[in-house]
Amino acid sequence: LNTREIRKRQELEQLRHEKIQALLKLNPTFKPPADYRPPMIRLHDKVW
């Protein structure tokens, strides 16, 4: 699905991940929110 709502949610989640990662970089003792999970990074792309 590619609705406006889903795209906006993904955009906001990405922004949240970036901000939390920046805080962790600045202050290693920072504890992220309890519901935070780091983004899943694909180590390989799908090959069709």
mmCIF entry with sequence, helices, sheets and N, C-alpha, C, O atoms, coordinates in Angstrom:
data_MODEL
# 
_entry.id   MODEL 
# 
_entity.id                         1 
_entity.type                       polymer 
_entity.pdbx_number_of_molecules   1 
# 
_entity_poly.entity_id                      1 
_entity_poly.type                           'polypeptide(L)' 
_entity_poly.nstd_linkage                   no 
_entity_poly.nstd_monomer                   no 
_entity_poly.pdbx_seq_one_letter_code       LNTREIRKRQELEQLRHEKIQALLKLNPTFKPPADYRPPMIRLHDKVW 
_entity_poly.pdbx_seq_one_letter_code_can   LNTREIRKRQELEQLRHEKIQALLKLNPTFKPPADYRPPMIRLHDKVW 
_entity_poly.pdbx_strand_id                 A 
# 
loop_
_entity_poly_seq.entity_id 
_entity_poly_seq.num 
_entity_poly_seq.mon_id 
_entity_poly_seq.hetero 
1 1  LEU n 
1 2  ASN n 
1 3  THR n 
1 4  ARG n 
1 5  GLU n 
1 6  ILE n 
1 7  ARG n 
1 8  LYS n 
1 9  ARG n 
1 10 GLN n 
1 11 GLU n 
1 12 LEU n 
1 13 GLU n 
1 14 GLN n 
1 15 LEU n 
1 16 ARG n 
1 17 HIS n 
1 18 GLU n 
1 19 LYS n 
1 20 ILE n 
1 21 GLN n 
1 22 ALA n 
1 23 LEU n 
1 24 LEU n 
1 25 LYS n 
1 26 LEU n 
1 27 ASN n 
1 28 PRO n 
1 29 THR n 
1 30 PHE n 
1 31 LYS n 
1 32 PRO n 
1 33 PRO n 
1 34 ALA n 
1 35 ASP n 
1 36 TYR n 
1 37 ARG n 
1 38 PRO n 
1 39 PRO n 
1 40 MET n 
1 41 ILE n 
1 42 ARG n 
1 43 LEU n 
1 44 HIS n 
1 45 ASP n 
1 46 LYS n 
1 47 VAL n 
1 48 TRP n 
# 
_struct_asym.id          A 
_struct_asym.entity_id   1 
# 
_struct_conf.conf_type_id            HELX_P 
_struct_conf.id                      HELX_P1 
_struct_conf.pdbx_PDB_helix_id       AA1 
_struct_conf.beg_label_comp_id       ARG 
_struct_conf.beg_label_asym_id       A 
_struct_conf.beg_label_seq_id        4 
_struct_conf.pdbx_beg_PDB_ins_code   ? 
_struct_conf.end_label_comp_id       LEU 
_struct_conf.end_label_asym_id       A 
_struct_conf.end_label_seq_id        26 
_struct_conf.pdbx_end_PDB_ins_code   ? 
_struct_conf.beg_auth_comp_id        ARG 
_struct_conf.beg_auth_asym_id        A 
_struct_conf.beg_auth_seq_id         4 
_struct_conf.end_auth_comp_id        LEU 
_struct_conf.end_auth_asym_id        A 
_struct_conf.end_auth_seq_id         26 
_struct_conf.pdbx_PDB_helix_class    1 
_struct_conf.details                 ? 
_struct_conf.pdbx_PDB_helix_length   23 
# 
_struct_conf_type.id          HELX_P 
_struct_conf_type.criteria    ? 
_struct_conf_type.reference   ? 
# 
loop_
_atom_site.group_PDB 
_atom_site.id 
_atom_site.type_symbol 
_atom_site.label_atom_id 
_atom_site.label_alt_id 
_atom_site.label_comp_id 
_atom_site.label_asym_id 
_atom_site.label_entity_id 
_atom_site.label_seq_id 
_atom_site.pdbx_PDB_ins_code 
_atom_site.Cartn_x 
_atom_site.Cartn_y 
_atom_site.Cartn_z 
_atom_site.occupancy 
_atom_site.B_iso_or_equiv 
_atom_site.pdbx_formal_charge 
_atom_site.auth_seq_id 
_atom_site.auth_comp_id 
_atom_site.auth_asym_id 
_atom_site.auth_atom_id 
_atom_site.pdbx_PDB_model_num 
ATOM 1   N N  . LEU A 1 1  ? 0.837  -1.180  0.000   1.00 0.00 ? 1  LEU A N  1 
ATOM 2   C CA . LEU A 1 1  ? 0.000  0.000   0.000   1.00 0.00 ? 1  LEU A CA 1 
ATOM 3   C C  . LEU A 1 1  ? 0.876  1.235   0.000   1.00 0.00 ? 1  LEU A C  1 
ATOM 4   O O  . LEU A 1 1  ? 1.951  1.266   0.598   1.00 0.00 ? 1  LEU A O  1 
ATOM 5   N N  . ASN A 1 2  ? 0.388  2.246   -0.683  1.00 0.00 ? 2  ASN A N  1 
ATOM 6   C CA . ASN A 1 2  ? 1.174  3.450   -0.834  1.00 0.00 ? 2  ASN A CA 1 
ATOM 7   C C  . ASN A 1 2  ? 0.287  4.670   -0.621  1.00 0.00 ? 2  ASN A C  1 
ATOM 8   O O  . ASN A 1 2  ? 0.277  5.594   -1.434  1.00 0.00 ? 2  ASN A O  1 
ATOM 9   N N  . THR A 1 3  ? -0.447 4.662   0.467   1.00 0.00 ? 3  THR A N  1 
ATOM 10  C CA . THR A 1 3  ? -1.337 5.783   0.735   1.00 0.00 ? 3  THR A CA 1 
ATOM 11  C C  . THR A 1 3  ? -0.562 6.920   1.384   1.00 0.00 ? 3  THR A C  1 
ATOM 12  O O  . THR A 1 3  ? 0.547  6.733   1.885   1.00 0.00 ? 3  THR A O  1 
ATOM 13  N N  . ARG A 1 4  ? -1.151 8.069   1.366   1.00 0.00 ? 4  ARG A N  1 
ATOM 14  C CA . ARG A 1 4  ? -0.512 9.243   1.948   1.00 0.00 ? 4  ARG A CA 1 
ATOM 15  C C  . ARG A 1 4  ? -0.235 9.024   3.435   1.00 0.00 ? 4  ARG A C  1 
ATOM 16  O O  . ARG A 1 4  ? 0.818  9.410   3.942   1.00 0.00 ? 4  ARG A O  1 
ATOM 17  N N  . GLU A 1 5  ? -1.183 8.408   4.121   1.00 0.00 ? 5  GLU A N  1 
ATOM 18  C CA . GLU A 1 5  ? -1.032 8.155   5.554   1.00 0.00 ? 5  GLU A CA 1 
ATOM 19  C C  . GLU A 1 5  ? 0.164  7.244   5.838   1.00 0.00 ? 5  GLU A C  1 
ATOM 20  O O  . GLU A 1 5  ? 0.939  7.508   6.757   1.00 0.00 ? 5  GLU A O  1 
ATOM 21  N N  . ILE A 1 6  ? 0.316  6.191   5.068   1.00 0.00 ? 6  ILE A N  1 
ATOM 22  C CA . ILE A 1 6  ? 1.419  5.249   5.273   1.00 0.00 ? 6  ILE A CA 1 
ATOM 23  C C  . ILE A 1 6  ? 2.756  5.909   4.955   1.00 0.00 ? 6  ILE A C  1 
ATOM 24  O O  . ILE A 1 6  ? 3.732  5.719   5.680   1.00 0.00 ? 6  ILE A O  1 
ATOM 25  N N  . ARG A 1 7  ? 2.803  6.685   3.867   1.00 0.00 ? 7  ARG A N  1 
ATOM 26  C CA . ARG A 1 7  ? 4.053  7.369   3.513   1.00 0.00 ? 7  ARG A CA 1 
ATOM 27  C C  . ARG A 1 7  ? 4.458  8.356   4.603   1.00 0.00 ? 7  ARG A C  1 
ATOM 28  O O  . ARG A 1 7  ? 5.636  8.456   4.947   1.00 0.00 ? 7  ARG A O  1 
ATOM 29  N N  . LYS A 1 8  ? 3.485  9.086   5.146   1.00 0.00 ? 8  LYS A N  1 
ATOM 30  C CA . LYS A 1 8  ? 3.779  10.063  6.197   1.00 0.00 ? 8  LYS A CA 1 
ATOM 31  C C  . LYS A 1 8  ? 4.255  9.364   7.465   1.00 0.00 ? 8  LYS A C  1 
ATOM 32  O O  . LYS A 1 8  ? 5.183  9.832   8.123   1.00 0.00 ? 8  LYS A O  1 
ATOM 33  N N  . ARG A 1 9  ? 3.619  8.239   7.809   1.00 0.00 ? 9  ARG A N  1 
ATOM 34  C CA . ARG A 1 9  ? 4.031  7.475   8.994   1.00 0.00 ? 9  ARG A CA 1 
ATOM 35  C C  . ARG A 1 9  ? 5.479  6.995   8.837   1.00 0.00 ? 9  ARG A C  1 
ATOM 36  O O  . ARG A 1 9  ? 6.270  7.093   9.775   1.00 0.00 ? 9  ARG A O  1 
ATOM 37  N N  . GLN A 1 10 ? 5.823  6.479   7.656   1.00 0.00 ? 10 GLN A N  1 
ATOM 38  C CA . GLN A 1 10 ? 7.187  6.011   7.413   1.00 0.00 ? 10 GLN A CA 1 
ATOM 39  C C  . GLN A 1 10 ? 8.180  7.165   7.496   1.00 0.00 ? 10 GLN A C  1 
ATOM 40  O O  . GLN A 1 10 ? 9.277  7.010   8.032   1.00 0.00 ? 10 GLN A O  1 
ATOM 41  N N  . GLU A 1 11 ? 7.789  8.321   6.964   1.00 0.00 ? 11 GLU A N  1 
ATOM 42  C CA . GLU A 1 11 ? 8.653  9.492   7.014   1.00 0.00 ? 11 GLU A CA 1 
ATOM 43  C C  . GLU A 1 11 ? 8.905  9.913   8.466   1.00 0.00 ? 11 GLU A C  1 
ATOM 44  O O  . GLU A 1 11 ? 10.040 10.211  8.839   1.00 0.00 ? 11 GLU A O  1 
ATOM 45  N N  . LEU A 1 12 ? 7.847  9.935   9.280   1.00 0.00 ? 12 LEU A N  1 
ATOM 46  C CA . LEU A 1 12 ? 7.989  10.323  10.681  1.00 0.00 ? 12 LEU A CA 1 
ATOM 47  C C  . LEU A 1 12 ? 8.801  9.297   11.473  1.00 0.00 ? 12 LEU A C  1 
ATOM 48  O O  . LEU A 1 12 ? 9.588  9.669   12.343  1.00 0.00 ? 12 LEU A O  1 
ATOM 49  N N  . GLU A 1 13 ? 8.614  8.018   11.180  1.00 0.00 ? 13 GLU A N  1 
ATOM 50  C CA . GLU A 1 13 ? 9.401  6.986   11.852  1.00 0.00 ? 13 GLU A CA 1 
ATOM 51  C C  . GLU A 1 13 ? 10.876 7.119   11.503  1.00 0.00 ? 13 GLU A C  1 
ATOM 52  O O  . GLU A 1 13 ? 11.737 6.958   12.368  1.00 0.00 ? 13 GLU A O  1 
ATOM 53  N N  . GLN A 1 14 ? 11.171 7.413   10.240  1.00 0.00 ? 14 GLN A N  1 
ATOM 54  C CA . GLN A 1 14 ? 12.558 7.586   9.811   1.00 0.00 ? 14 GLN A CA 1 
ATOM 55  C C  . GLN A 1 14 ? 13.184 8.784   10.527  1.00 0.00 ? 14 GLN A C  1 
ATOM 56  O O  . GLN A 1 14 ? 14.332 8.718   10.966  1.00 0.00 ? 14 GLN A O  1 
ATOM 57  N N  . LEU A 1 15 ? 12.430 9.872   10.641  1.00 0.00 ? 15 LEU A N  1 
ATOM 58  C CA . LEU A 1 15 ? 12.922 11.055  11.337  1.00 0.00 ? 15 LEU A CA 1 
ATOM 59  C C  . LEU A 1 15 ? 13.189 10.731  12.810  1.00 0.00 ? 15 LEU A C  1 
ATOM 60  O O  . LEU A 1 15 ? 14.192 11.168  13.374  1.00 0.00 ? 15 LEU A O  1 
ATOM 61  N N  . ARG A 1 16 ? 12.299 9.974   13.418  1.00 0.00 ? 16 ARG A N  1 
ATOM 62  C CA . ARG A 1 16 ? 12.473 9.567   14.818  1.00 0.00 ? 16 ARG A CA 1 
ATOM 63  C C  . ARG A 1 16 ? 13.740 8.730   14.988  1.00 0.00 ? 16 ARG A C  1 
ATOM 64  O O  . ARG A 1 16 ? 14.499 8.932   15.936  1.00 0.00 ? 16 ARG A O  1 
ATOM 65  N N  . HIS A 1 17 ? 13.967 7.789   14.066  1.00 0.00 ? 17 HIS A N  1 
ATOM 66  C CA . HIS A 1 17 ? 15.170 6.961   14.130  1.00 0.00 ? 17 HIS A CA 1 
ATOM 67  C C  . HIS A 1 17 ? 16.427 7.821   14.018  1.00 0.00 ? 17 HIS A C  1 
ATOM 68  O O  . HIS A 1 17 ? 17.398 7.616   14.746  1.00 0.00 ? 17 HIS A O  1 
ATOM 69  N N  . GLU A 1 18 ? 16.398 8.776   13.106  1.00 0.00 ? 18 GLU A N  1 
ATOM 70  C CA . GLU A 1 18 ? 17.568 9.633   12.916  1.00 0.00 ? 18 GLU A CA 1 
ATOM 71  C C  . GLU A 1 18 ? 17.861 10.443  14.171  1.00 0.00 ? 18 GLU A C  1 
ATOM 72  O O  . GLU A 1 18 ? 19.017 10.573  14.571  1.00 0.00 ? 18 GLU A O  1 
ATOM 73  N N  . LYS A 1 19 ? 16.814 10.990  14.795  1.00 0.00 ? 19 LYS A N  1 
ATOM 74  C CA . LYS A 1 19 ? 17.001 11.806  16.000  1.00 0.00 ? 19 LYS A CA 1 
ATOM 75  C C  . LYS A 1 19 ? 17.531 10.968  17.164  1.00 0.00 ? 19 LYS A C  1 
ATOM 76  O O  . LYS A 1 19 ? 18.431 11.401  17.884  1.00 0.00 ? 19 LYS A O  1 
ATOM 77  N N  . ILE A 1 20 ? 16.979 9.784   17.345  1.00 0.00 ? 20 ILE A N  1 
ATOM 78  C CA . ILE A 1 20 ? 17.429 8.926   18.444  1.00 0.00 ? 20 ILE A CA 1 
ATOM 79  C C  . ILE A 1 20 ? 18.869 8.476   18.206  1.00 0.00 ? 20 ILE A C  1 
ATOM 80  O O  . ILE A 1 20 ? 19.663 8.428   19.145  1.00 0.00 ? 20 ILE A O  1 
ATOM 81  N N  . GLN A 1 21 ? 19.215 8.145   16.956  1.00 0.00 ? 21 GLN A N  1 
ATOM 82  C CA . GLN A 1 21 ? 20.593 7.749   16.647  1.00 0.00 ? 21 GLN A CA 1 
ATOM 83  C C  . GLN A 1 21 ? 21.558 8.906   16.912  1.00 0.00 ? 21 GLN A C  1 
ATOM 84  O O  . GLN A 1 21 ? 22.662 8.693   17.414  1.00 0.00 ? 21 GLN A O  1 
ATOM 85  N N  . ALA A 1 22 ? 21.140 10.139  16.573  1.00 0.00 ? 22 ALA A N  1 
ATOM 86  C CA . ALA A 1 22 ? 21.987 11.305  16.819  1.00 0.00 ? 22 ALA A CA 1 
ATOM 87  C C  . ALA A 1 22 ? 22.192 11.507  18.321  1.00 0.00 ? 22 ALA A C  1 
ATOM 88  O O  . ALA A 1 22 ? 23.300 11.812  18.761  1.00 0.00 ? 22 ALA A O  1 
ATOM 89  N N  . LEU A 1 23 ? 21.128 11.337  19.106  1.00 0.00 ? 23 LEU A N  1 
ATOM 90  C CA . LEU A 1 23 ? 21.250 11.470  20.560  1.00 0.00 ? 23 LEU A CA 1 
ATOM 91  C C  . LEU A 1 23 ? 22.182 10.407  21.135  1.00 0.00 ? 23 LEU A C  1 
ATOM 92  O O  . LEU A 1 23 ? 22.984 10.697  22.023  1.00 0.00 ? 23 LEU A O  1 
ATOM 93  N N  . LEU A 1 24 ? 22.078 9.186   20.635  1.00 0.00 ? 24 LEU A N  1 
ATOM 94  C CA . LEU A 1 24 ? 22.952 8.112   21.110  1.00 0.00 ? 24 LEU A CA 1 
ATOM 95  C C  . LEU A 1 24 ? 24.412 8.395   20.758  1.00 0.00 ? 24 LEU A C  1 
ATOM 96  O O  . LEU A 1 24 ? 25.322 8.042   21.509  1.00 0.00 ? 24 LEU A O  1 
ATOM 97  N N  . LYS A 1 25 ? 24.623 9.034   19.614  1.00 0.00 ? 25 LYS A N  1 
ATOM 98  C CA . LYS A 1 25 ? 25.986 9.361   19.200  1.00 0.00 ? 25 LYS A CA 1 
ATOM 99  C C  . LYS A 1 25 ? 26.575 10.460  20.095  1.00 0.00 ? 25 LYS A C  1 
ATOM 100 O O  . LYS A 1 25 ? 27.749 10.413  20.464  1.00 0.00 ? 25 LYS A O  1 
ATOM 101 N N  . LEU A 1 26 ? 25.733 11.453  20.438  1.00 0.00 ? 26 LEU A N  1 
ATOM 102 C CA . LEU A 1 26 ? 26.193 12.552  21.283  1.00 0.00 ? 26 LEU A CA 1 
ATOM 103 C C  . LEU A 1 26 ? 26.376 12.117  22.739  1.00 0.00 ? 26 LEU A C  1 
ATOM 104 O O  . LEU A 1 26 ? 27.324 12.529  23.407  1.00 0.00 ? 26 LEU A O  1 
ATOM 105 N N  . ASN A 1 27 ? 25.458 11.284  23.214  1.00 0.00 ? 27 ASN A N  1 
ATOM 106 C CA . ASN A 1 27 ? 25.476 10.877  24.610  1.00 0.00 ? 27 ASN A CA 1 
ATOM 107 C C  . ASN A 1 27 ? 25.267 9.370   24.697  1.00 0.00 ? 27 ASN A C  1 
ATOM 108 O O  . ASN A 1 27 ? 24.126 8.907   24.681  1.00 0.00 ? 27 ASN A O  1 
ATOM 109 N N  . PRO A 1 28 ? 26.340 8.601   24.787  1.00 0.00 ? 28 PRO A N  1 
ATOM 110 C CA . PRO A 1 28 ? 26.216 7.133   24.809  1.00 0.00 ? 28 PRO A CA 1 
ATOM 111 C C  . PRO A 1 28 ? 25.411 6.598   25.991  1.00 0.00 ? 28 PRO A C  1 
ATOM 112 O O  . PRO A 1 28 ? 24.927 5.468   25.936  1.00 0.00 ? 28 PRO A O  1 
ATOM 113 N N  . THR A 1 29 ? 25.259 7.380   27.052  1.00 0.00 ? 29 THR A N  1 
ATOM 114 C CA . THR A 1 29 ? 24.489 6.914   28.206  1.00 0.00 ? 29 THR A CA 1 
ATOM 115 C C  . THR A 1 29 ? 22.997 7.163   28.037  1.00 0.00 ? 29 THR A C  1 
ATOM 116 O O  . THR A 1 29 ? 22.201 6.773   28.892  1.00 0.00 ? 29 THR A O  1 
ATOM 117 N N  . PHE A 1 30 ? 22.614 7.805   26.946  1.00 0.00 ? 30 PHE A N  1 
ATOM 118 C CA . PHE A 1 30 ? 21.195 8.071   26.683  1.00 0.00 ? 30 PHE A CA 1 
ATOM 119 C C  . PHE A 1 30 ? 20.451 6.756   26.504  1.00 0.00 ? 30 PHE A C  1 
ATOM 120 O O  . PHE A 1 30 ? 20.900 5.867   25.780  1.00 0.00 ? 30 PHE A O  1 
ATOM 121 N N  . LYS A 1 31 ? 19.309 6.645   27.169  1.00 0.00 ? 31 LYS A N  1 
ATOM 122 C CA . LYS A 1 31 ? 18.479 5.447   27.021  1.00 0.00 ? 31 LYS A CA 1 
ATOM 123 C C  . LYS A 1 31 ? 17.296 5.795   26.134  1.00 0.00 ? 31 LYS A C  1 
ATOM 124 O O  . LYS A 1 31 ? 16.503 6.672   26.478  1.00 0.00 ? 31 LYS A O  1 
ATOM 125 N N  . PRO A 1 32 ? 17.166 5.123   25.001  1.00 0.00 ? 32 PRO A N  1 
ATOM 126 C CA . PRO A 1 32 ? 16.037 5.412   24.115  1.00 0.00 ? 32 PRO A CA 1 
ATOM 127 C C  . PRO A 1 32 ? 14.720 5.009   24.770  1.00 0.00 ? 32 PRO A C  1 
ATOM 128 O O  . PRO A 1 32 ? 14.718 4.253   25.742  1.00 0.00 ? 32 PRO A O  1 
ATOM 129 N N  . PRO A 1 33 ? 13.603 5.506   24.246  1.00 0.00 ? 33 PRO A N  1 
ATOM 130 C CA . PRO A 1 33 ? 12.299 5.144   24.801  1.00 0.00 ? 33 PRO A CA 1 
ATOM 131 C C  . PRO A 1 33 ? 12.112 3.625   24.816  1.00 0.00 ? 33 PRO A C  1 
ATOM 132 O O  . PRO A 1 33 ? 12.721 2.908   24.022  1.00 0.00 ? 33 PRO A O  1 
ATOM 133 N N  . ALA A 1 34 ? 11.276 3.152   25.714  1.00 0.00 ? 34 ALA A N  1 
ATOM 134 C CA . ALA A 1 34 ? 11.080 1.715   25.887  1.00 0.00 ? 34 ALA A CA 1 
ATOM 135 C C  . ALA A 1 34 ? 10.525 1.055   24.627  1.00 0.00 ? 34 ALA A C  1 
ATOM 136 O O  . ALA A 1 34 ? 10.827 -0.107  24.354  1.00 0.00 ? 34 ALA A O  1 
ATOM 137 N N  . ASP A 1 35 ? 9.724  1.780   23.865  1.00 0.00 ? 35 ASP A N  1 
ATOM 138 C CA . ASP A 1 35 ? 9.110  1.189   22.669  1.00 0.00 ? 35 ASP A CA 1 
ATOM 139 C C  . ASP A 1 35 ? 9.973  1.342   21.422  1.00 0.00 ? 35 ASP A C  1 
ATOM 140 O O  . ASP A 1 35 ? 9.532  1.000   20.324  1.00 0.00 ? 35 ASP A O  1 
ATOM 141 N N  . TYR A 1 36 ? 11.200 1.853   21.572  1.00 0.00 ? 36 TYR A N  1 
ATOM 142 C CA . TYR A 1 36 ? 12.059 2.092   20.409  1.00 0.00 ? 36 TYR A CA 1 
ATOM 143 C C  . TYR A 1 36 ? 12.768 0.818   19.979  1.00 0.00 ? 36 TYR A C  1 
ATOM 144 O O  . TYR A 1 36 ? 13.325 0.088   20.800  1.00 0.00 ? 36 TYR A O  1 
ATOM 145 N N  . ARG A 1 37 ? 12.736 0.568   18.684  1.00 0.00 ? 37 ARG A N  1 
ATOM 146 C CA . ARG A 1 37 ? 13.515 -0.518  18.082  1.00 0.00 ? 37 ARG A CA 1 
ATOM 147 C C  . ARG A 1 37 ? 14.330 0.087   16.950  1.00 0.00 ? 37 ARG A C  1 
ATOM 148 O O  . ARG A 1 37 ? 13.788 0.821   16.124  1.00 0.00 ? 37 ARG A O  1 
ATOM 149 N N  . PRO A 1 38 ? 15.619 -0.209  16.899  1.00 0.00 ? 38 PRO A N  1 
ATOM 150 C CA . PRO A 1 38 ? 16.428 0.341   15.810  1.00 0.00 ? 38 PRO A CA 1 
ATOM 151 C C  . PRO A 1 38 ? 15.891 -0.116  14.454  1.00 0.00 ? 38 PRO A C  1 
ATOM 152 O O  . PRO A 1 38 ? 15.313 -1.197  14.343  1.00 0.00 ? 38 PRO A O  1 
ATOM 153 N N  . PRO A 1 39 ? 16.082 0.701   13.434  1.00 0.00 ? 39 PRO A N  1 
ATOM 154 C CA . PRO A 1 39 ? 15.576 0.315   12.111  1.00 0.00 ? 39 PRO A CA 1 
ATOM 155 C C  . PRO A 1 39 ? 16.278 -0.938  11.598  1.00 0.00 ? 39 PRO A C  1 
ATOM 156 O O  . PRO A 1 39 ? 17.457 -1.165  11.868  1.00 0.00 ? 39 PRO A O  1 
ATOM 157 N N  . MET A 1 40 ? 15.537 -1.734  10.865  1.00 0.00 ? 40 MET A N  1 
ATOM 158 C CA . MET A 1 40 ? 16.106 -2.938  10.268  1.00 0.00 ? 40 MET A CA 1 
ATOM 159 C C  . MET A 1 40 ? 16.901 -2.524  9.032   1.00 0.00 ? 40 MET A C  1 
ATOM 160 O O  . MET A 1 40 ? 16.357 -1.939  8.096   1.00 0.00 ? 40 MET A O  1 
ATOM 161 N N  . ILE A 1 41 ? 18.182 -2.834  9.045   1.00 0.00 ? 41 ILE A N  1 
ATOM 162 C CA . ILE A 1 41 ? 19.043 -2.483  7.920   1.00 0.00 ? 41 ILE A CA 1 
ATOM 163 C C  . ILE A 1 41 ? 19.253 -3.729  7.074   1.00 0.00 ? 41 ILE A C  1 
ATOM 164 O O  . ILE A 1 41 ? 19.727 -4.753  7.564   1.00 0.00 ? 41 ILE A O  1 
ATOM 165 N N  . ARG A 1 42 ? 18.899 -3.631  5.813   1.00 0.00 ? 42 ARG A N  1 
ATOM 166 C CA . ARG A 1 42 ? 19.104 -4.765  4.907   1.00 0.00 ? 42 ARG A CA 1 
ATOM 167 C C  . ARG A 1 42 ? 20.574 -4.853  4.533   1.00 0.00 ? 42 ARG A C  1 
ATOM 168 O O  . ARG A 1 42 ? 21.172 -3.880  4.073   1.00 0.00 ? 42 ARG A O  1 
ATOM 169 N N  . LEU A 1 43 ? 21.139 -6.014  4.734   1.00 0.00 ? 43 LEU A N  1 
ATOM 170 C CA . LEU A 1 43 ? 22.535 -6.205  4.363   1.00 0.00 ? 43 LEU A CA 1 
ATOM 171 C C  . LEU A 1 43 ? 22.665 -6.635  2.911   1.00 0.00 ? 43 LEU A C  1 
ATOM 172 O O  . LEU A 1 43 ? 23.751 -6.595  2.332   1.00 0.00 ? 43 LEU A O  1 
ATOM 173 N N  . HIS A 1 44 ? 21.537 -7.048  2.327   1.00 0.00 ? 44 HIS A N  1 
ATOM 174 C CA . HIS A 1 44 ? 21.548 -7.435  0.926   1.00 0.00 ? 44 HIS A CA 1 
ATOM 175 C C  . HIS A 1 44 ? 20.206 -7.053  0.309   1.00 0.00 ? 44 HIS A C  1 
ATOM 176 O O  . HIS A 1 44 ? 19.187 -6.991  0.996   1.00 0.00 ? 44 HIS A O  1 
ATOM 177 N N  . ASP A 1 45 ? 20.223 -6.804  -0.969  1.00 0.00 ? 45 ASP A N  1 
ATOM 178 C CA . ASP A 1 45 ? 19.011 -6.449  -1.686  1.00 0.00 ? 45 ASP A CA 1 
ATOM 179 C C  . ASP A 1 45 ? 18.427 -7.679  -2.342  1.00 0.00 ? 45 ASP A C  1 
ATOM 180 O O  . ASP A 1 45 ? 19.123 -8.660  -2.606  1.00 0.00 ? 45 ASP A O  1 
ATOM 181 N N  . LYS A 1 46 ? 17.155 -7.608  -2.594  1.00 0.00 ? 46 LYS A N  1 
ATOM 182 C CA . LYS A 1 46 ? 16.507 -8.709  -3.291  1.00 0.00 ? 46 LYS A CA 1 
ATOM 183 C C  . LYS A 1 46 ? 16.970 -8.730  -4.745  1.00 0.00 ? 46 LYS A C  1 
ATOM 184 O O  . LYS A 1 46 ? 17.125 -7.684  -5.375  1.00 0.00 ? 46 LYS A O  1 
ATOM 185 N N  . VAL A 1 47 ? 17.180 -9.899  -5.250  1.00 0.00 ? 47 VAL A N  1 
ATOM 186 C CA . VAL A 1 47 ? 17.543 -10.058 -6.652  1.00 0.00 ? 47 VAL A CA 1 
ATOM 187 C C  . VAL A 1 47 ? 16.404 -10.800 -7.327  1.00 0.00 ? 47 VAL A C  1 
ATOM 188 O O  . VAL A 1 47 ? 16.060 -11.914 -6.931  1.00 0.00 ? 47 VAL A O  1 
ATOM 189 N N  . TRP A 1 48 ? 15.833 -10.197 -8.323  1.00 0.00 ? 48 TRP A N  1 
ATOM 190 C CA . TRP A 1 48 ? 14.668 -10.785 -8.987  1.00 0.00 ? 48 TRP A CA 1 
ATOM 191 C C  . TRP A 1 48 ? 15.092 -11.731 -10.058 1.00 0.00 ? 48 TRP A C  1 
ATOM 192 O O  . TRP A 1 48 ? 14.247 -12.324 -10.728 1.00 0.00 ? 48 TRP A O  1 
# 
